[in-house]
Every structure is written in structure tokens, then in C-alpha cells.
């Protein structure tokens, strides 16, 4: 096949997936997409590529129904009709294994503070944007006014931050470690939010609106992950 075929297939696949109901166009691409395209064009390793695609979709917070529709869009773009059973089964296995893997395997929790990791926070943000709930949420960020100079001081500050965050947000909010001395809470907006910040009053606190798009939200997270 010509070298430009993968690019045109990628475009057709993405277009078909959006038509099938893919809800966030900017987060469709993943390296697993390229692996699937290569497997299709080479005529082998499709089973492994479908499993990798299923795992990637699960880790990005994509439901299995939406993910299966996306897989079907690949075969539709190729004019092959429905995905073969073996490909669909491999996708489902990859999605299930990634979704129900042990917590440590998914790196959902920081072992030192017990807070969620950035990986898990990204997944929760993807869910919020898929549900069109970004306007109803805020990202609360807390950090010390002055960064401790030594390791012991930084560890103590991080533990104090984690404890204050848990006291402030004891419901279904997502609490995550953003940087070595910075925590964030993905919480619902509303009049009750500000009073709940009292346990964090000894720290520098900002309440941030979520950007309009998921990609911009990821850029915000990358900025907040920089060591203060």
C-alpha cells in the first residue's frame, strides 16, 4: 500500500467515529490508533492491536460502548462491515483488563499521601467533559505560601496539605497530588464550595474554572504539575 494510506485511513476512521457518537473529538487520537492502523495495513497483529486499543480507551475514561463503536468505525472506514468476533473480543478483553486492573497497576493512588495521581485525575476530567459537566465543576488548588527548603519540610507540607484537603472535601470529590507540594480537588461549583475551604485557609488557595475544552484542561494540569 502507498505510504499515504495510513493518513487517509486515520481521517476516515476518525470521521466515522465522530458520526457514531464519539463525544470528545480532541481526545480521539492515541498511539494505539497508529498501532491499529499499522496492523490493518500489514495484515497481521490485529488481535494484539485491538487489545491495546481497548486498554488505551479504558485508561482515557471511554466507556466500552463508545469504544466498541469506535472500533466498528475503523472497519466501516475500510469497507469491511462489522469487526470480526476475534477483533471485538480482543478489544473487550483489553478494555476490561485496563478497567479492572489492581489500583497500583493503574497508578491511581500516590502511596505516600493516599491522594489520587495525575493519571486518575485526567481520567476523571475526561468523564466530566464527556458528560458536559465542566461548567459545573471547579479545580481547587492549594499549596504552601513558601516552599520548604529541605526534603523533610516538603514531605511534612505535603502530608499537611493532604490532611487539610481530606477535611475540606469529604464527599465524592477527586483529590489529587499535582506536584510535590501542591494538591488539587475536582469539586462541584456552588455556594457551598467556599465555606468548605476553611481547613485550607493556612495555604495559598485558588478556585479555577475548568477550560471550555478537554485539551485545554490537560494543558492546565501539565502547568500545575510543575514543581513549585
N, C-alpha and C positions, 0 to 999 in steps of 0.2 A: 504493500500500500504506500501511497505517497506520504511524505512527511507532514503535509498539512492536514491530513485526515484526522489525527487526534484533536487538533484545534477545532475543526468544524464539528466533530462529534461532540466535543465538550459543550459547544454552543447549543447544538440541537438538544442535547441531554438536559442542560440547564433550562432551556426554554420549555421543554416538555414537563420538567419537574415543577416549574412555576405554574404552568397551566393545570397541573394535577393538584395544586394546593400548597406547594412549599411556601411557608409563611414569612421567612426572612431571607430575601434574595442575597443580602450581603454575606451571609454565613453559609452559603451552599457549598463553596469550594473548600476542599480539604485535600491534603496529599493523597488520601485514599481514593479520591476521584481519579487522579492520574494513574494510580495503580490499576484501577478497574479498566480505564481506557487502554492501557498497555496490554492488559490481559486479553481484552476483546480483540485488539488488533493483532496480537501474536497468536491467538487461538489456543492458549493454554494458561494454566494457573488462575482460571476464572473463579473456581471454588474458593481458593485462598483469598483472592482479591475481594470477593463478595463478603467473606467473613471479616476482613479488615475494614471494609466499608461499613458494615453493620456495627462494629465496635466503635469506629470513629463517630458515627451518627449518635450512638448512645451516649458517648462521653460529651458530646456537644449539647445534650439535652433534647435530642429529637426523639419523638415517640416512635414506636415500632410501626404504627400505621403510616405515618408520614414518611418514614424511612423506606418502607416497602413500596409505597407509591413512587418514591424517587428511584428505587431500583427498577421498577417497571418502566419508568420513563426512559431509562437507558436502553432497554430492549425495544421500546417503541421507537426511539430515535434511530435505532438500527434497522427498523422494519421487520423485527423478528417476532412481534406479538408479545405474549406473556413470557416472563422469565421462566426458564426450566425449573423443575422442582428442586434439583440439586443446588442451583444458584440461590433460590429463595430460602431454602433450608439453611445454607451456609450463612447467608445474611442474618437470618433469625438467630442462629447459634452465636454469631459474633456479637450481635446486639445484646442478647441475653447474658452472655458471659461478662461483657463490659458493665452491664447494668447491675448485675448481682454479684460482682466480684467483692472480696473482702474489702472493708474500708481502707485498710492500709495499702492494698493493692491499687486502689483508685486515688490514693493520696488525698483523701477528703478531710483529714484532720491532722493538725500540727501536734506532734506528740508532746511538745513542751508545754504549750498553752491550752491545748484542747480545743482551740478555735478552728474553724474551717480554714482550708487552704484557699489560695487564689484560684486553683483549678476548680474547686467546688463552687466558689463564688461566681466564676464565669458561667458555670452550668446553670446556677440559679438565675443569673441575669438573662441567659438565653430563654429560660422558661417565662420570665417576666415579660420579655419583649414578644415572645410568641403569643402570649395571652393579651397583648396590647395593654399591659398594666404599668408601663414605665411611668406614666404621668401620676400614678397613684403611689409611687414609691420614692424614697429618698435614700441616699447613701450618706450615712453619718460617719464622719472620720474624726478620730481622736488620737492625740499624740502629746508627749510632754512638751512644755514650753521650751525647755532646754534639753538637748540630747545629752544623756550621761556620757562621760568620757571613757569610763573603763567598762570591761565586759560585765563585771558583777553588777554595776549600776544599770546597764542596759537590760540585763536579764530581770532585775528587780522591777524596772519600769515596765517591762513587757508583761510580767505577771500582774502588776498592779492595774495596768490597762485592761487586761483580760478579765480580772475580777470585777472591775467597775463596769465593763461592758455587759457582763452577765447580770449584774444587779440592775442595770438600766433597761436591758432588753431580756426579759424572762419569758417571752412568748415564742411565737413561731418565726421570729426574725432570724436572718442568717448573719452570724458573727464571724468575721474572718480576720486573720492576720495579714495585713497588707505589706508590711515591711518590718524590720527588726524592732522598731519602737513605734508602730502605728497600727491601729485596728480600725475596722470598718464594720458598720451594721447596715444591712439592707432591710429597711423598715418601711412600713406603710406611712404615708403622709397623713396629716390631720392635726386637729387642735391638741390631741393628747401627746403628740410627739415631743414637744419642747419640755413640758414638765418631767418627762421621763429621763431627761438628760442630766438631772441633778447629780446622780452618782459620778458623772464625768466632769463635774464643774472644776476640778483641780487640774484638768488637762485642757489643751487647746482643742476646741471642737468646732467643726464646720458641718453644716447640713446642706448637702448638694442635691440639686435636681438631677435626675438622670437625663442624659442627652436624648435627642429625638431618635437616633439610630443606634443599633446594637454595636456597630463597628466603632462609633464614637465612644460608646461606653467602654469598650475594650481598651481604647486609647487612654481614657481616663484611668482605668485600672493600672495600665502599664506605668503611667506617670506616678500614681500613688504607691507603686511597688518599689520605687527608687528609695534607696537608703537615705533617711533624713540627714 
